[in-house]
Amino acid sequence: MTLLPTTYRSPWPVLLLALIIGLIGSILFFGGAYLIYVGGSPYYALAGLGLLATAGLLWRGSVLALWVYVVVYATTLLWAI
C-alpha cells in the first residue's frame, strides 16, 4: 500500500499553462537561435530553453517547475539592469 499515487495527472488549467509557456519558450528559443546566428545575444535562446524546461516540468506536475521559472525570471531581471 502506498500513501502517494505513483502517477499524478495535472489539472487541465496547469496543462494549458504548460502549453502556453512551452509555446512562448519555443518562440524565444528559435528566435534566439537566429539571433545568435546573426551575431546577437544568446540570452533569448537560453531564456527559451528555461521556459521549455519549465513547461515540461509543469506538464509532469513537478514543483521544480516553479524554481526553474524563478531562475529564468531572476536572470531576466539581472540581464535587464
C-alpha positions, -999 to +999 in steps of 0.1 A: +000+000+000+013+034-009+003+067+006+010+087-025-002+079-060+026+068-084+012+089-112-001+124-109-023+139-135-021+177-135-055+196-137-063+210-171-055+247-163-020+236-153-017+217-186-029+247-205-004+269-187+023+244-196+013+246-233+013+284-233+047+286-215+060+260-239+049+280-270+065+311-257+096+292-249+098+277-284+094+312-299+121+326-277+144+297-283+142+296-321+142+334-324+172+335-300+190+308-321+186+330-352+198+360-332+229+340-322+234+331-359+235+367-369+258+376-341+235+387-314+230+379-277+224+343-266+200+354-238+168+348-257+178+312-267+188+305-231+156+320-217+136+300-242+153+268-230+145+277-194+108+282-203+107+250-222+122+232-192+096+249-170+068+238-194+080+202-194+082+201-156+049+217-152+033+192-176+047+164-154+033+181-123+067+188-107+071+215-082+106+220-096+089+240-124+084+269-101+121+271-092+132+268-128+108+297-137+122+317-107+157+313-121+146+324-156+128+354-141+157+364-119+181+361-148+159+382-169+158+409-142+196+409-139+200+409-177+178+440-179+198+460-155 
